[in-house]
């Protein structure tokens, strides 16, 4: 196994809290993590807010198909497949 950073995309669908926590764990492995919310707007609660703030501080890229997801860059559902080809792994939650 090499020391190369992996590019990982985490697709958030219905298990938002778990997806955000898992994204943080992947960052600790020194991989490049991008979070893409393709489900309902992210529920704002203490745990999710802390995860989002932490991901942002660690320079993760956050995308969402929902305009209301504060702190996320807007992405269209049609553009997601073109982005995913750049990643080594895609995990759906």
PyMOL Python script that loads the backbone (N, CA, C, O; Angstrom):
from pymol import cmd

cmd.read_pdbstr("""\
ATOM      1  N   UNK A   1       0.837  -1.179   0.000  1.00  0.00           N
ATOM      2  CA  UNK A   1       0.000   0.000   0.000  1.00  0.00           C
ATOM      3  C   UNK A   1       0.879   1.238   0.000  1.00  0.00           C
ATOM      4  O   UNK A   1       1.867   1.315   0.731  1.00  0.00           O
ATOM      5  N   UNK A   2       0.514   2.193  -0.817  1.00  0.00           N
ATOM      6  CA  UNK A   2       1.296   3.406  -0.930  1.00  0.00           C
ATOM      7  C   UNK A   2       0.887   4.455   0.082  1.00  0.00           C
ATOM      8  O   UNK A   2      -0.092   4.306   0.813  1.00  0.00           O
ATOM      9  N   UNK A   3       1.660   5.510   0.099  1.00  0.00           N
ATOM     10  CA  UNK A   3       1.370   6.624   0.994  1.00  0.00           C
ATOM     11  C   UNK A   3       0.571   7.709   0.291  1.00  0.00           C
ATOM     12  O   UNK A   3       0.413   8.808   0.823  1.00  0.00           O
ATOM     13  N   UNK A   4       0.065   7.408  -0.903  1.00  0.00           N
ATOM     14  CA  UNK A   4      -0.698   8.371  -1.664  1.00  0.00           C
ATOM     15  C   UNK A   4      -2.048   8.625  -1.028  1.00  0.00           C
ATOM     16  O   UNK A   4      -2.722   7.698  -0.580  1.00  0.00           O
ATOM     17  N   UNK A   5      -2.440   9.900  -0.991  1.00  0.00           N
ATOM     18  CA  UNK A   5      -3.767  10.250  -0.491  1.00  0.00           C
ATOM     19  C   UNK A   5      -4.820   9.723  -1.454  1.00  0.00           C
ATOM     20  O   UNK A   5      -4.652   9.803  -2.671  1.00  0.00           O
ATOM     21  N   UNK A   6      -5.880   9.197  -0.923  1.00  0.00           N
ATOM     22  CA  UNK A   6      -7.014   8.767  -1.734  1.00  0.00           C
ATOM     23  C   UNK A   6      -8.036   9.892  -1.796  1.00  0.00           C
ATOM     24  O   UNK A   6      -8.217  10.640  -0.834  1.00  0.00           O
ATOM     25  N   UNK A   7      -8.693  10.000  -2.926  1.00  0.00           N
ATOM     26  CA  UNK A   7      -9.805  10.948  -3.075  1.00  0.00           C
ATOM     27  C   UNK A   7     -11.090  10.169  -2.867  1.00  0.00           C
ATOM     28  O   UNK A   7     -11.388   9.224  -3.598  1.00  0.00           O
ATOM     29  N   UNK A   8     -11.845  10.579  -1.860  1.00  0.00           N
ATOM     30  CA  UNK A   8     -13.048   9.860  -1.478  1.00  0.00           C
ATOM     31  C   UNK A   8     -14.243  10.808  -1.520  1.00  0.00           C
ATOM     32  O   UNK A   8     -14.197  11.909  -0.969  1.00  0.00           O
ATOM     33  N   UNK A   9     -15.304  10.370  -2.176  1.00  0.00           N
ATOM     34  CA  UNK A   9     -16.563  11.119  -2.190  1.00  0.00           C
ATOM     35  C   UNK A   9     -17.561  10.368  -1.311  1.00  0.00           C
ATOM     36  O   UNK A   9     -17.753   9.161  -1.459  1.00  0.00           O
ATOM     37  N   UNK A  10     -18.183  11.093  -0.406  1.00  0.00           N
ATOM     38  CA  UNK A  10     -19.223  10.515   0.448  1.00  0.00           C
ATOM     39  C   UNK A  10     -20.549  11.112   0.011  1.00  0.00           C
ATOM     40  O   UNK A  10     -20.770  12.319   0.104  1.00  0.00           O
ATOM     41  N   UNK A  11     -21.423  10.242  -0.468  1.00  0.00           N
ATOM     42  CA  UNK A  11     -22.743  10.660  -0.933  1.00  0.00           C
ATOM     43  C   UNK A  11     -23.726  10.555   0.236  1.00  0.00           C
ATOM     44  O   UNK A  11     -23.950   9.468   0.769  1.00  0.00           O
ATOM     45  N   UNK A  12     -24.302  11.670   0.625  1.00  0.00           N
ATOM     46  CA  UNK A  12     -25.244  11.700   1.741  1.00  0.00           C
ATOM     47  C   UNK A  12     -26.656  11.556   1.189  1.00  0.00           C
ATOM     48  O   UNK A  12     -27.094  12.338   0.346  1.00  0.00           O
ATOM     49  N   UNK A  13     -27.355  10.545   1.681  1.00  0.00           N
ATOM     50  CA  UNK A  13     -28.751  10.349   1.275  1.00  0.00           C
ATOM     51  C   UNK A  13     -29.635  10.434   2.516  1.00  0.00           C
ATOM     52  O   UNK A  13     -30.075  11.525   2.880  1.00  0.00           O
ATOM     53  N   UNK A  14     -29.900   9.321   3.162  1.00  0.00           N
ATOM     54  CA  UNK A  14     -30.848   9.329   4.277  1.00  0.00           C
ATOM     55  C   UNK A  14     -30.200   9.195   5.655  1.00  0.00           C
ATOM     56  O   UNK A  14     -30.859   9.464   6.660  1.00  0.00           O
ATOM     57  N   UNK A  15     -28.951   8.795   5.732  1.00  0.00           N
ATOM     58  CA  UNK A  15     -28.273   8.666   7.035  1.00  0.00           C
ATOM     59  C   UNK A  15     -27.263   9.803   7.188  1.00  0.00           C
ATOM     60  O   UNK A  15     -26.050   9.592   7.176  1.00  0.00           O
ATOM     61  N   UNK A  16     -27.795  10.997   7.332  1.00  0.00           N
ATOM     62  CA  UNK A  16     -26.978  12.199   7.305  1.00  0.00           C
ATOM     63  C   UNK A  16     -25.919  12.232   8.407  1.00  0.00           C
ATOM     64  O   UNK A  16     -24.738  12.436   8.130  1.00  0.00           O
ATOM     65  N   UNK A  17     -26.339  12.033   9.641  1.00  0.00           N
ATOM     66  CA  UNK A  17     -25.408  12.102  10.767  1.00  0.00           C
ATOM     67  C   UNK A  17     -24.279  11.096  10.629  1.00  0.00           C
ATOM     68  O   UNK A  17     -23.114  11.419  10.859  1.00  0.00           O
ATOM     69  N   UNK A  18     -24.629   9.885  10.254  1.00  0.00           N
ATOM     70  CA  UNK A  18     -23.626   8.833  10.084  1.00  0.00           C
ATOM     71  C   UNK A  18     -22.664   9.165   8.941  1.00  0.00           C
ATOM     72  O   UNK A  18     -21.459   8.946   9.061  1.00  0.00           O
ATOM     73  N   UNK A  19     -23.186   9.687   7.848  1.00  0.00           N
ATOM     74  CA  UNK A  19     -22.342  10.044   6.706  1.00  0.00           C
ATOM     75  C   UNK A  19     -21.364  11.155   7.066  1.00  0.00           C
ATOM     76  O   UNK A  19     -20.199  11.105   6.671  1.00  0.00           O
ATOM     77  N   UNK A  20     -21.824  12.152   7.809  1.00  0.00           N
ATOM     78  CA  UNK A  20     -20.954  13.252   8.195  1.00  0.00           C
ATOM     79  C   UNK A  20     -19.876  12.788   9.172  1.00  0.00           C
ATOM     80  O   UNK A  20     -18.716  13.180   9.049  1.00  0.00           O
ATOM     81  N   UNK A  21     -20.254  11.953  10.142  1.00  0.00           N
ATOM     82  CA  UNK A  21     -19.267  11.429  11.098  1.00  0.00           C
ATOM     83  C   UNK A  21     -18.234  10.549  10.387  1.00  0.00           C
ATOM     84  O   UNK A  21     -17.039  10.635  10.670  1.00  0.00           O
ATOM     85  N   UNK A  22     -18.694   9.715   9.477  1.00  0.00           N
ATOM     86  CA  UNK A  22     -17.786   8.843   8.750  1.00  0.00           C
ATOM     87  C   UNK A  22     -16.830   9.665   7.880  1.00  0.00           C
ATOM     88  O   UNK A  22     -15.665   9.297   7.731  1.00  0.00           O
ATOM     89  N   UNK A  23     -17.301  10.751   7.317  1.00  0.00           N
ATOM     90  CA  UNK A  23     -16.454  11.636   6.528  1.00  0.00           C
ATOM     91  C   UNK A  23     -15.325  12.200   7.387  1.00  0.00           C
ATOM     92  O   UNK A  23     -14.182  12.286   6.940  1.00  0.00           O
ATOM     93  N   UNK A  24     -15.648  12.578   8.607  1.00  0.00           N
ATOM     94  CA  UNK A  24     -14.617  13.075   9.524  1.00  0.00           C
ATOM     95  C   UNK A  24     -13.580  12.001   9.811  1.00  0.00           C
ATOM     96  O   UNK A  24     -12.383  12.287   9.851  1.00  0.00           O
ATOM     97  N   UNK A  25     -14.026  10.781  10.009  1.00  0.00           N
ATOM     98  CA  UNK A  25     -13.102   9.677  10.267  1.00  0.00           C
ATOM     99  C   UNK A  25     -12.163   9.448   9.105  1.00  0.00           C
ATOM    100  O   UNK A  25     -10.988   9.146   9.312  1.00  0.00           O
ATOM    101  N   UNK A  26     -12.653   9.582   7.893  1.00  0.00           N
ATOM    102  CA  UNK A  26     -11.816   9.395   6.714  1.00  0.00           C
ATOM    103  C   UNK A  26     -10.755  10.479   6.598  1.00  0.00           C
ATOM    104  O   UNK A  26      -9.652  10.224   6.115  1.00  0.00           O
ATOM    105  N   UNK A  27     -11.082  11.668   7.032  1.00  0.00           N
ATOM    106  CA  UNK A  27     -10.100  12.753   7.006  1.00  0.00           C
ATOM    107  C   UNK A  27      -8.946  12.430   7.950  1.00  0.00           C
ATOM    108  O   UNK A  27      -7.794  12.752   7.661  1.00  0.00           O
ATOM    109  N   UNK A  28      -9.254  11.799   9.067  1.00  0.00           N
ATOM    110  CA  UNK A  28      -8.210  11.448  10.024  1.00  0.00           C
ATOM    111  C   UNK A  28      -7.213  10.460   9.431  1.00  0.00           C
ATOM    112  O   UNK A  28      -6.076  10.371   9.894  1.00  0.00           O
ATOM    113  N   UNK A  29      -7.635   9.719   8.410  1.00  0.00           N
ATOM    114  CA  UNK A  29      -6.727   8.800   7.713  1.00  0.00           C
ATOM    115  C   UNK A  29      -5.897   9.549   6.674  1.00  0.00           C
ATOM    116  O   UNK A  29      -5.174   8.938   5.887  1.00  0.00           O
ATOM    117  N   UNK A  30      -6.008  10.882   6.677  1.00  0.00           N
ATOM    118  CA  UNK A  30      -5.247  11.760   5.800  1.00  0.00           C
ATOM    119  C   UNK A  30      -5.627  11.600   4.330  1.00  0.00           C
ATOM    120  O   UNK A  30      -4.793  11.766   3.440  1.00  0.00           O
ATOM    121  N   UNK A  31      -6.902  11.274   4.087  1.00  0.00           N
ATOM    122  CA  UNK A  31      -7.405  11.206   2.722  1.00  0.00           C
ATOM    123  C   UNK A  31      -8.157  12.496   2.403  1.00  0.00           C
ATOM    124  O   UNK A  31      -8.574  13.222   3.305  1.00  0.00           O
ATOM    125  N   UNK A  32      -8.325  12.770   1.116  1.00  0.00           N
ATOM    126  CA  UNK A  32      -9.084  13.935   0.668  1.00  0.00           C
ATOM    127  C   UNK A  32     -10.550  13.534   0.548  1.00  0.00           C
ATOM    128  O   UNK A  32     -10.899  12.649  -0.234  1.00  0.00           O
ATOM    129  N   UNK A  33     -11.401  14.189   1.326  1.00  0.00           N
ATOM    130  CA  UNK A  33     -12.810  13.799   1.400  1.00  0.00           C
ATOM    131  C   UNK A  33     -13.695  14.933   0.894  1.00  0.00           C
ATOM    132  O   UNK A  33     -13.539  16.091   1.283  1.00  0.00           O
ATOM    133  N   UNK A  34     -14.625  14.569   0.020  1.00  0.00           N
ATOM    134  CA  UNK A  34     -15.649  15.483  -0.463  1.00  0.00           C
ATOM    135  C   UNK A  34     -17.002  14.910  -0.064  1.00  0.00           C
ATOM    136  O   UNK A  34     -17.261  13.721  -0.249  1.00  0.00           O
ATOM    137  N   UNK A  35     -17.859  15.760   0.482  1.00  0.00           N
ATOM    138  CA  UNK A  35     -19.202  15.352   0.880  1.00  0.00           C
ATOM    139  C   UNK A  35     -20.181  15.918  -0.141  1.00  0.00           C
ATOM    140  O   UNK A  35     -20.149  17.107  -0.458  1.00  0.00           O
ATOM    141  N   UNK A  36     -21.055  15.045  -0.654  1.00  0.00           N
ATOM    142  CA  UNK A  36     -22.056  15.464  -1.637  1.00  0.00           C
ATOM    143  C   UNK A  36     -23.428  15.043  -1.124  1.00  0.00           C
ATOM    144  O   UNK A  36     -23.742  13.854  -1.080  1.00  0.00           O
ATOM    145  N   UNK A  37     -24.244  16.023  -0.736  1.00  0.00           N
ATOM    146  CA  UNK A  37     -25.588  15.726  -0.256  1.00  0.00           C
ATOM    147  C   UNK A  37     -26.541  15.648  -1.440  1.00  0.00           C
ATOM    148  O   UNK A  37     -26.771  16.637  -2.137  1.00  0.00           O
ATOM    149  N   UNK A  38     -27.095  14.449  -1.658  1.00  0.00           N
ATOM    150  CA  UNK A  38     -28.046  14.251  -2.750  1.00  0.00           C
ATOM    151  C   UNK A  38     -29.448  13.971  -2.218  1.00  0.00           C
ATOM    152  O   UNK A  38     -30.370  13.700  -2.987  1.00  0.00           O
ATOM    153  N   UNK A  39     -29.598  14.037  -0.899  1.00  0.00           N
ATOM    154  CA  UNK A  39     -30.888  13.764  -0.279  1.00  0.00           C
ATOM    155  C   UNK A  39     -31.559  15.042   0.191  1.00  0.00           C
ATOM    156  O   UNK A  39     -31.370  16.115  -0.381  1.00  0.00           O
ATOM    157  N   UNK A  40     -32.346  14.898   1.244  1.00  0.00           N
ATOM    158  CA  UNK A  40     -33.041  16.038   1.834  1.00  0.00           C
ATOM    159  C   UNK A  40     -32.024  17.027   2.403  1.00  0.00           C
ATOM    160  O   UNK A  40     -30.880  16.651   2.658  1.00  0.00           O
ATOM    161  N   UNK A  41     -32.421  18.273   2.604  1.00  0.00           N
ATOM    162  CA  UNK A  41     -31.505  19.228   3.232  1.00  0.00           C
ATOM    163  C   UNK A  41     -30.966  18.664   4.551  1.00  0.00           C
ATOM    164  O   UNK A  41     -31.663  17.948   5.271  1.00  0.00           O
ATOM    165  N   UNK A  42     -29.721  19.002   4.844  1.00  0.00           N
ATOM    166  CA  UNK A  42     -29.079  18.507   6.056  1.00  0.00           C
ATOM    167  C   UNK A  42     -29.827  19.028   7.277  1.00  0.00           C
ATOM    168  O   UNK A  42     -30.057  20.229   7.421  1.00  0.00           O
ATOM    169  N   UNK A  43     -30.198  18.101   8.147  1.00  0.00           N
ATOM    170  CA  UNK A  43     -30.870  18.469   9.393  1.00  0.00           C
ATOM    171  C   UNK A  43     -29.872  19.209  10.273  1.00  0.00           C
ATOM    172  O   UNK A  43     -28.777  18.712  10.535  1.00  0.00           O
ATOM    173  N   UNK A  44     -30.253  20.389  10.723  1.00  0.00           N
ATOM    174  CA  UNK A  44     -29.365  21.184  11.571  1.00  0.00           C
ATOM    175  C   UNK A  44     -29.605  20.824  13.034  1.00  0.00           C
ATOM    176  O   UNK A  44     -30.641  21.140  13.620  1.00  0.00           O
ATOM    177  N   UNK A  45     -28.614  20.158  13.593  1.00  0.00           N
ATOM    178  CA  UNK A  45     -28.607  19.840  15.012  1.00  0.00           C
ATOM    179  C   UNK A  45     -27.159  19.962  15.485  1.00  0.00           C
ATOM    180  O   UNK A  45     -26.257  20.165  14.672  1.00  0.00           O
ATOM    181  N   UNK A  46     -26.937  19.841  16.778  1.00  0.00           N
ATOM    182  CA  UNK A  46     -25.587  20.056  17.317  1.00  0.00           C
ATOM    183  C   UNK A  46     -24.556  19.132  16.681  1.00  0.00           C
ATOM    184  O   UNK A  46     -23.468  19.583  16.323  1.00  0.00           O
ATOM    185  N   UNK A  47     -24.874  17.850  16.534  1.00  0.00           N
ATOM    186  CA  UNK A  47     -23.920  16.893  15.982  1.00  0.00           C
ATOM    187  C   UNK A  47     -23.597  17.195  14.520  1.00  0.00           C
ATOM    188  O   UNK A  47     -22.429  17.236  14.132  1.00  0.00           O
ATOM    189  N   UNK A  48     -24.627  17.404  13.719  1.00  0.00           N
ATOM    190  CA  UNK A  48     -24.401  17.701  12.296  1.00  0.00           C
ATOM    191  C   UNK A  48     -23.666  19.026  12.115  1.00  0.00           C
ATOM    192  O   UNK A  48     -22.776  19.133  11.272  1.00  0.00           O
ATOM    193  N   UNK A  49     -24.038  20.040  12.909  1.00  0.00           N
ATOM    194  CA  UNK A  49     -23.366  21.334  12.815  1.00  0.00           C
ATOM    195  C   UNK A  49     -21.880  21.203  13.141  1.00  0.00           C
ATOM    196  O   UNK A  49     -21.037  21.775  12.450  1.00  0.00           O
ATOM    197  N   UNK A  50     -21.560  20.448  14.197  1.00  0.00           N
ATOM    198  CA  UNK A  50     -20.158  20.251  14.569  1.00  0.00           C
ATOM    199  C   UNK A  50     -19.403  19.512  13.473  1.00  0.00           C
ATOM    200  O   UNK A  50     -18.267  19.866  13.156  1.00  0.00           O
ATOM    201  N   UNK A  51     -20.024  18.486  12.893  1.00  0.00           N
ATOM    202  CA  UNK A  51     -19.382  17.738  11.814  1.00  0.00           C
ATOM    203  C   UNK A  51     -19.117  18.631  10.610  1.00  0.00           C
ATOM    204  O   UNK A  51     -18.034  18.581  10.028  1.00  0.00           O
ATOM    205  N   UNK A  52     -20.091  19.443  10.234  1.00  0.00           N
ATOM    206  CA  UNK A  52     -19.945  20.331   9.082  1.00  0.00           C
ATOM    207  C   UNK A  52     -18.847  21.365   9.342  1.00  0.00           C
ATOM    208  O   UNK A  52     -18.023  21.631   8.468  1.00  0.00           O
ATOM    209  N   UNK A  53     -18.839  21.946  10.540  1.00  0.00           N
ATOM    210  CA  UNK A  53     -17.797  22.915  10.888  1.00  0.00           C
ATOM    211  C   UNK A  53     -16.420  22.266  10.846  1.00  0.00           C
ATOM    212  O   UNK A  53     -15.467  22.859  10.340  1.00  0.00           O
ATOM    213  N   UNK A  54     -16.313  21.058  11.373  1.00  0.00           N
ATOM    214  CA  UNK A  54     -15.029  20.351  11.394  1.00  0.00           C
ATOM    215  C   UNK A  54     -14.568  20.013   9.984  1.00  0.00           C
ATOM    216  O   UNK A  54     -13.394  20.183   9.655  1.00  0.00           O
ATOM    217  N   UNK A  55     -15.487  19.534   9.150  1.00  0.00           N
ATOM    218  CA  UNK A  55     -15.142  19.229   7.761  1.00  0.00           C
ATOM    219  C   UNK A  55     -14.650  20.483   7.041  1.00  0.00           C
ATOM    220  O   UNK A  55     -13.684  20.435   6.280  1.00  0.00           O
ATOM    221  N   UNK A  56     -15.317  21.588   7.289  1.00  0.00           N
ATOM    222  CA  UNK A  56     -14.919  22.850   6.661  1.00  0.00           C
ATOM    223  C   UNK A  56     -13.535  23.272   7.139  1.00  0.00           C
ATOM    224  O   UNK A  56     -12.719  23.717   6.333  1.00  0.00           O
ATOM    225  N   UNK A  57     -13.258  23.144   8.421  1.00  0.00           N
ATOM    226  CA  UNK A  57     -11.937  23.508   8.956  1.00  0.00           C
ATOM    227  C   UNK A  57     -10.829  22.627   8.386  1.00  0.00           C
ATOM    228  O   UNK A  57      -9.684  23.064   8.275  1.00  0.00           O
ATOM    229  N   UNK A  58     -11.166  21.394   8.028  1.00  0.00           N
ATOM    230  CA  UNK A  58     -10.185  20.466   7.477  1.00  0.00           C
ATOM    231  C   UNK A  58     -10.113  20.576   5.947  1.00  0.00           C
ATOM    232  O   UNK A  58      -9.521  19.722   5.287  1.00  0.00           O
ATOM    233  N   UNK A  59     -10.713  21.622   5.396  1.00  0.00           N
ATOM    234  CA  UNK A  59     -10.676  21.921   3.959  1.00  0.00           C
ATOM    235  C   UNK A  59     -11.358  20.877   3.085  1.00  0.00           C
ATOM    236  O   UNK A  59     -10.981  20.686   1.929  1.00  0.00           O
ATOM    237  N   UNK A  60     -12.355  20.206   3.635  1.00  0.00           N
ATOM    238  CA  UNK A  60     -13.160  19.305   2.808  1.00  0.00           C
ATOM    239  C   UNK A  60     -14.067  20.137   1.917  1.00  0.00           C
ATOM    240  O   UNK A  60     -14.439  21.260   2.256  1.00  0.00           O
ATOM    241  N   UNK A  61     -14.411  19.572   0.786  1.00  0.00           N
ATOM    242  CA  UNK A  61     -15.337  20.228  -0.126  1.00  0.00           C
ATOM    243  C   UNK A  61     -16.726  19.685   0.175  1.00  0.00           C
ATOM    244  O   UNK A  61     -16.919  18.474   0.284  1.00  0.00           O
ATOM    245  N   UNK A  62     -17.687  20.586   0.307  1.00  0.00           N
ATOM    246  CA  UNK A  62     -19.066  20.205   0.612  1.00  0.00           C
ATOM    247  C   UNK A  62     -19.962  20.669  -0.528  1.00  0.00           C
ATOM    248  O   UNK A  62     -20.007  21.855  -0.855  1.00  0.00           O
ATOM    249  N   UNK A  63     -20.674  19.720  -1.130  1.00  0.00           N
ATOM    250  CA  UNK A  63     -21.627  20.015  -2.197  1.00  0.00           C
ATOM    251  C   UNK A  63     -23.017  19.585  -1.763  1.00  0.00           C
ATOM    252  O   UNK A  63     -23.166  18.670  -0.953  1.00  0.00           O
ATOM    253  N   UNK A  64     -24.026  20.240  -2.299  1.00  0.00           N
ATOM    254  CA  UNK A  64     -25.405  19.835  -2.044  1.00  0.00           C
ATOM    255  C   UNK A  64     -26.285  20.190  -3.237  1.00  0.00           C
ATOM    256  O   UNK A  64     -26.062  21.186  -3.926  1.00  0.00           O
ATOM    257  N   UNK A  65     -27.283  19.355  -3.458  1.00  0.00           N
ATOM    258  CA  UNK A  65     -28.277  19.649  -4.489  1.00  0.00           C
ATOM    259  C   UNK A  65     -29.341  20.610  -3.952  1.00  0.00           C
ATOM    260  O   UNK A  65     -30.191  21.087  -4.704  1.00  0.00           O
ATOM    261  N   UNK A  66     -29.287  20.889  -2.648  1.00  0.00           N
ATOM    262  CA  UNK A  66     -30.275  21.750  -1.987  1.00  0.00           C
ATOM    263  C   UNK A  66     -29.706  23.149  -1.762  1.00  0.00           C
ATOM    264  O   UNK A  66     -28.621  23.302  -1.200  1.00  0.00           O
ATOM    265  N   UNK A  67     -30.436  24.156  -2.199  1.00  0.00           N
ATOM    266  CA  UNK A  67     -30.006  25.543  -2.006  1.00  0.00           C
ATOM    267  C   UNK A  67     -29.918  25.927  -0.535  1.00  0.00           C
ATOM    268  O   UNK A  67     -29.137  26.807  -0.175  1.00  0.00           O
ATOM    269  N   UNK A  68     -30.697  25.288   0.311  1.00  0.00           N
ATOM    270  CA  UNK A  68     -30.781  25.696   1.720  1.00  0.00           C
ATOM    271  C   UNK A  68     -29.651  25.154   2.581  1.00  0.00           C
ATOM    272  O   UNK A  68     -29.540  25.543   3.743  1.00  0.00           O
ATOM    273  N   UNK A  69     -28.813  24.277   2.060  1.00  0.00           N
ATOM    274  CA  UNK A  69     -27.721  23.717   2.854  1.00  0.00           C
ATOM    275  C   UNK A  69     -26.600  24.745   2.993  1.00  0.00           C
ATOM    276  O   UNK A  69     -25.744  24.880   2.118  1.00  0.00           O
ATOM    277  N   UNK A  70     -26.627  25.454   4.099  1.00  0.00           N
ATOM    278  CA  UNK A  70     -25.653  26.506   4.373  1.00  0.00           C
ATOM    279  C   UNK A  70     -24.252  25.915   4.532  1.00  0.00           C
ATOM    280  O   UNK A  70     -24.060  24.919   5.229  1.00  0.00           O
ATOM    281  N   UNK A  71     -23.284  26.543   3.877  1.00  0.00           N
ATOM    282  CA  UNK A  71     -21.908  26.078   3.941  1.00  0.00           C
ATOM    283  C   UNK A  71     -21.549  25.081   2.853  1.00  0.00           C
ATOM    284  O   UNK A  71     -20.397  24.662   2.745  1.00  0.00           O
ATOM    285  N   UNK A  72     -22.535  24.700   2.044  1.00  0.00           N
ATOM    286  CA  UNK A  72     -22.323  23.756   0.949  1.00  0.00           C
ATOM    287  C   UNK A  72     -22.365  24.502  -0.372  1.00  0.00           C
ATOM    288  O   UNK A  72     -23.141  25.444  -0.538  1.00  0.00           O
ATOM    289  N   UNK A  73     -21.530  24.079  -1.311  1.00  0.00           N
ATOM    290  CA  UNK A  73     -21.596  24.608  -2.664  1.00  0.00           C
ATOM    291  C   UNK A  73     -22.747  23.927  -3.393  1.00  0.00           C
ATOM    292  O   UNK A  73     -22.977  22.730  -3.221  1.00  0.00           O
ATOM    293  N   UNK A  74     -23.453  24.677  -4.191  1.00  0.00           N
ATOM    294  CA  UNK A  74     -24.577  24.134  -4.951  1.00  0.00           C
ATOM    295  C   UNK A  74     -24.053  23.282  -6.104  1.00  0.00           C
ATOM    296  O   UNK A  74     -23.108  23.666  -6.793  1.00  0.00           O
ATOM    297  N   UNK A  75     -24.675  22.127  -6.305  1.00  0.00           N
ATOM    298  CA  UNK A  75     -24.357  21.269  -7.445  1.00  0.00           C
ATOM    299  C   UNK A  75     -25.672  20.722  -8.005  1.00  0.00           C
ATOM    300  O   UNK A  75     -26.598  20.416  -7.255  1.00  0.00           O
ATOM    301  N   UNK A  76     -25.736  20.606  -9.314  1.00  0.00           N
ATOM    302  CA  UNK A  76     -26.904  20.009  -9.959  1.00  0.00           C
ATOM    303  C   UNK A  76     -26.734  18.504 -10.014  1.00  0.00           C
ATOM    304  O   UNK A  76     -25.618  18.008 -10.171  1.00  0.00           O
ATOM    305  N   UNK A  77     -27.811  17.788  -9.889  1.00  0.00           N
ATOM    306  CA  UNK A  77     -27.778  16.326  -9.925  1.00  0.00           C
ATOM    307  C   UNK A  77     -27.129  15.825 -11.225  1.00  0.00           C
ATOM    308  O   UNK A  77     -26.457  14.793 -11.221  1.00  0.00           O
ATOM    309  N   UNK A  78     -27.323  16.541 -12.319  1.00  0.00           N
ATOM    310  CA  UNK A  78     -26.766  16.134 -13.603  1.00  0.00           C
ATOM    311  C   UNK A  78     -25.237  16.253 -13.632  1.00  0.00           C
ATOM    312  O   UNK A  78     -24.583  15.561 -14.414  1.00  0.00           O
ATOM    313  N   UNK A  79     -24.666  17.110 -12.800  1.00  0.00           N
ATOM    314  CA  UNK A  79     -23.213  17.326 -12.784  1.00  0.00           C
ATOM    315  C   UNK A  79     -22.471  16.327 -11.905  1.00  0.00           C
ATOM    316  O   UNK A  79     -21.251  16.197 -12.014  1.00  0.00           O
ATOM    317  N   UNK A  80     -23.173  15.634 -11.053  1.00  0.00           N
ATOM    318  CA  UNK A  80     -22.518  14.731 -10.102  1.00  0.00           C
ATOM    319  C   UNK A  80     -21.761  13.599 -10.790  1.00  0.00           C
ATOM    320  O   UNK A  80     -20.610  13.357 -10.428  1.00  0.00           O
ATOM    321  N   UNK A  81     -22.338  12.895 -11.758  1.00  0.00           N
ATOM    322  CA  UNK A  81     -21.583  11.801 -12.387  1.00  0.00           C
ATOM    323  C   UNK A  81     -20.251  12.251 -12.985  1.00  0.00           C
ATOM    324  O   UNK A  81     -19.267  11.514 -12.927  1.00  0.00           O
ATOM    325  N   UNK A  82     -20.214  13.441 -13.553  1.00  0.00           N
ATOM    326  CA  UNK A  82     -18.969  13.957 -14.129  1.00  0.00           C
ATOM    327  C   UNK A  82     -17.914  14.202 -13.046  1.00  0.00           C
ATOM    328  O   UNK A  82     -16.721  14.025 -13.293  1.00  0.00           O
ATOM    329  N   UNK A  83     -18.344  14.602 -11.861  1.00  0.00           N
ATOM    330  CA  UNK A  83     -17.422  14.831 -10.751  1.00  0.00           C
ATOM    331  C   UNK A  83     -16.891  13.520 -10.188  1.00  0.00           C
ATOM    332  O   UNK A  83     -15.719  13.430  -9.824  1.00  0.00           O
ATOM    333  N   UNK A  84     -17.747  12.504 -10.115  1.00  0.00           N
ATOM    334  CA  UNK A  84     -17.383  11.258  -9.439  1.00  0.00           C
ATOM    335  C   UNK A  84     -16.249  10.502 -10.123  1.00  0.00           C
ATOM    336  O   UNK A  84     -15.567   9.710  -9.473  1.00  0.00           O
ATOM    337  N   UNK A  85     -16.034  10.722 -11.399  1.00  0.00           N
ATOM    338  CA  UNK A  85     -14.954  10.009 -12.092  1.00  0.00           C
ATOM    339  C   UNK A  85     -13.577  10.409 -11.567  1.00  0.00           C
ATOM    340  O   UNK A  85     -12.599   9.704 -11.816  1.00  0.00           O
ATOM    341  N   UNK A  86     -13.484  11.518 -10.853  1.00  0.00           N
ATOM    342  CA  UNK A  86     -12.212  11.992 -10.307  1.00  0.00           C
ATOM    343  C   UNK A  86     -11.843  11.333  -8.973  1.00  0.00           C
ATOM    344  O   UNK A  86     -10.756  11.572  -8.446  1.00  0.00           O
ATOM    345  N   UNK A  87     -12.733  10.515  -8.429  1.00  0.00           N
ATOM    346  CA  UNK A  87     -12.518   9.953  -7.092  1.00  0.00           C
ATOM    347  C   UNK A  87     -12.067   8.494  -7.153  1.00  0.00           C
ATOM    348  O   UNK A  87     -12.443   7.740  -8.052  1.00  0.00           O
ATOM    349  N   UNK A  88     -11.251   8.123  -6.167  1.00  0.00           N
ATOM    350  CA  UNK A  88     -10.810   6.736  -6.045  1.00  0.00           C
ATOM    351  C   UNK A  88     -11.911   5.849  -5.458  1.00  0.00           C
ATOM    352  O   UNK A  88     -12.041   4.680  -5.820  1.00  0.00           O
ATOM    353  N   UNK A  89     -12.704   6.429  -4.543  1.00  0.00           N
ATOM    354  CA  UNK A  89     -13.784   5.686  -3.883  1.00  0.00           C
ATOM    355  C   UNK A  89     -14.997   6.573  -3.748  1.00  0.00           C
ATOM    356  O   UNK A  89     -14.874   7.775  -3.517  1.00  0.00           O
ATOM    357  N   UNK A  90     -16.176   5.983  -3.893  1.00  0.00           N
ATOM    358  CA  UNK A  90     -17.437   6.686  -3.685  1.00  0.00           C
ATOM    359  C   UNK A  90     -18.240   5.845  -2.693  1.00  0.00           C
ATOM    360  O   UNK A  90     -18.518   4.671  -2.939  1.00  0.00           O
ATOM    361  N   UNK A  91     -18.606   6.465  -1.568  1.00  0.00           N
ATOM    362  CA  UNK A  91     -19.355   5.775  -0.522  1.00  0.00           C
ATOM    363  C   UNK A  91     -20.713   6.424  -0.376  1.00  0.00           C
ATOM    364  O   UNK A  91     -20.805   7.645  -0.248  1.00  0.00           O
ATOM    365  N   UNK A  92     -21.757   5.636  -0.394  1.00  0.00           N
ATOM    366  CA  UNK A  92     -23.119   6.164  -0.263  1.00  0.00           C
ATOM    367  C   UNK A  92     -23.686   5.847   1.109  1.00  0.00           C
ATOM    368  O   UNK A  92     -23.621   4.708   1.571  1.00  0.00           O
ATOM    369  N   UNK A  93     -24.239   6.857   1.754  1.00  0.00           N
ATOM    370  CA  UNK A  93     -24.904   6.688   3.050  1.00  0.00           C
ATOM    371  C   UNK A  93     -26.279   7.270   2.988  1.00  0.00           C
ATOM    372  O   UNK A  93     -27.011   7.232   3.978  1.00  0.00           O
TER     373      UNK A  93
END
""", "prot")
cmd.dss("prot")
cmd.show_as("cartoon", "prot")
cmd.util.cbc("prot")
cmd.orient("prot")
